[in-house]
């Protein structure tokens, strides 16, 4: 779970997840374009690729190759594991 928290600690990685949650199955080029247009993030393709690698290692992004294109998909399962660990229902104090 520590890798999930580390992945989420970076603002750019959270923006990448926001973009994938909005429209799944994007290429690196599409993600870079969306970050530039919607969030004014001017990172290089290499920097965004490294961010995607961190997200993939944490299990938050899955990839699929279609021909020469690598598509990226948001996987919410690691976040769901966090909420299962600490349920949000509160018990009243006696």
KEDO-826291 format. One record per residue (C-alpha): x, y, z. Coordinates in Angstrom, 3 decimals, padded with zeros to 6 digits, always signed. Example, Ala and Ser with C-alpha at 12.3 -4.5 7.8 and 13.67 -1.06 7.14 Angstrom:
<recs>
xx=+012.300; yy=-004.500; zz=+007.800
xx=+013.670; yy=-001.060; zz=+007.140
</recs>
This chain:
<recs>
xx=+000.000; yy=+000.000; zz=+000.000
xx=+002.978; yy=+002.317; zz=+000.537
xx=+003.574; yy=+002.494; zz=-003.225
xx=-000.007; yy=+003.720; zz=-003.720
xx=+000.519; yy=+006.552; zz=-001.242
xx=+003.859; yy=+007.430; zz=-002.854
xx=+002.220; yy=+007.485; zz=-006.283
xx=-000.596; yy=+009.730; zz=-005.061
xx=+001.791; yy=+012.127; zz=-003.300
xx=+002.674; yy=+013.844; zz=-006.579
xx=+000.296; yy=+016.430; zz=-008.059
xx=+001.121; yy=+015.538; zz=-011.667
xx=+000.337; yy=+011.862; zz=-011.048
xx=-002.995; yy=+012.815; zz=-009.471
xx=-003.773; yy=+014.922; zz=-012.562
xx=-002.913; yy=+011.965; zz=-014.797
xx=-005.366; yy=+009.806; zz=-012.834
xx=-007.996; yy=+012.567; zz=-013.134
xx=-007.562; yy=+012.549; zz=-016.906
xx=-007.754; yy=+008.743; zz=-017.113
xx=-010.825; yy=+008.711; zz=-014.863
xx=-012.449; yy=+011.160; zz=-017.286
xx=-011.477; yy=+009.201; zz=-020.400
xx=-009.832; yy=+005.811; zz=-020.069
xx=-007.550; yy=+004.210; zz=-022.651
xx=-005.363; yy=+007.186; zz=-023.574
xx=-001.950; yy=+007.086; zz=-025.227
xx=+001.051; yy=+008.955; zz=-023.843
xx=+000.539; yy=+011.651; zz=-026.479
xx=-003.118; yy=+012.101; zz=-025.486
xx=-002.257; yy=+012.302; zz=-021.793
xx=+000.473; yy=+014.883; zz=-022.427
xx=-001.915; yy=+016.938; zz=-024.561
xx=-004.680; yy=+016.797; zz=-021.934
xx=-002.305; yy=+017.807; zz=-019.148
xx=-001.070; yy=+020.772; zz=-021.179
xx=-004.511; yy=+021.934; zz=-022.297
xx=-006.545; yy=+021.300; zz=-019.135
xx=-003.963; yy=+021.816; zz=-016.372
xx=-001.141; yy=+023.841; zz=-017.972
xx=+001.384; yy=+021.115; zz=-017.094
xx=+004.384; yy=+021.582; zz=-019.375
xx=+006.304; yy=+018.397; zz=-018.541
xx=+008.178; yy=+016.464; zz=-021.211
xx=+006.851; yy=+013.211; zz=-022.632
xx=+009.681; yy=+011.423; zz=-020.839
xx=+008.679; yy=+012.930; zz=-017.474
xx=+005.018; yy=+011.950; zz=-017.993
xx=+006.139; yy=+008.468; zz=-019.023
xx=+008.068; yy=+008.166; zz=-015.757
xx=+004.997; yy=+009.292; zz=-013.803
xx=+002.939; yy=+006.662; zz=-015.629
xx=+005.513; yy=+004.011; zz=-014.676
xx=+005.153; yy=+004.915; zz=-010.988
xx=+001.363; yy=+004.723; zz=-011.288
xx=+001.626; yy=+001.377; zz=-013.068
xx=+003.952; yy=-000.038; zz=-010.398
xx=+001.428; yy=+001.019; zz=-007.744
xx=-001.334; yy=-000.789; zz=-009.640
xx=-003.268; yy=+002.414; zz=-010.323
xx=-002.699; yy=+002.269; zz=-014.087
xx=-002.878; yy=-000.748; zz=-016.370
xx=-001.581; yy=-000.715; zz=-019.926
xx=-002.518; yy=-002.459; zz=-023.132
xx=-000.725; yy=-002.444; zz=-026.465
xx=-002.773; yy=-001.926; zz=-029.614
xx=-000.407; yy=-002.128; zz=-032.502
xx=+002.373; yy=+000.346; zz=-031.857
xx=+000.314; yy=+002.338; zz=-029.364
xx=+000.397; yy=+001.767; zz=-025.618
xx=-002.899; yy=+002.695; zz=-023.968
xx=-003.275; yy=+003.552; zz=-020.285
xx=-006.273; yy=+002.667; zz=-018.109
xx=-007.158; yy=+003.795; zz=-014.577
xx=-007.531; yy=+000.911; zz=-012.097
xx=-009.320; yy=+002.015; zz=-008.897
xx=-008.737; yy=-001.299; zz=-007.055
xx=-005.767; yy=-000.056; zz=-004.956
xx=-007.882; yy=+002.899; zz=-003.795
xx=-010.752; yy=+000.577; zz=-002.945
xx=-008.331; yy=-001.531; zz=-000.868
xx=-007.516; yy=+001.583; zz=+001.168
xx=-011.186; yy=+002.321; zz=+001.836
xx=-011.795; yy=-001.304; zz=+002.840
xx=-008.954; yy=-001.035; zz=+005.328
xx=-010.394; yy=+002.096; zz=+006.932
xx=-014.189; yy=+002.114; zz=+006.485
xx=-015.810; yy=+005.528; zz=+006.503
xx=-018.694; yy=+004.677; zz=+008.834
xx=-018.283; yy=+006.264; zz=+012.235
xx=-019.490; yy=+004.820; zz=+015.476
xx=-021.088; yy=+007.089; zz=+018.041
xx=-019.126; yy=+007.542; zz=+021.257
xx=-020.897; yy=+006.148; zz=+024.358
</recs>
